Amino acid sequence: MKHYSYAELDMCRNKIMPLWERILCRWHLRRCADCRDLLEQLEQDEELIVQIREVHCRENFRKDPDQ
């Protein structure tokens, strides 16, 4: 069974991957715990990035609220 890479799962999740490939990827995810775990890690990483950006924006605003 072909496992999907982090980058491929990211393309599938963000609908960058062609439709037919996304269908195959989603079908694979239903049956593959390893790839589901990697997808979950990707989602956690993206959430962390969002949180870091929010903190960074708040800190920049506190330094110079007139920008």
Secondary structure, 3 states (H helix, E strand, C coil): CCCCCHHHHHHHHCCCCCHHHHHHHHHHHHHCHHHHHHHHHHHHHHHHHHHHHHHHHHHHHHHCCCC
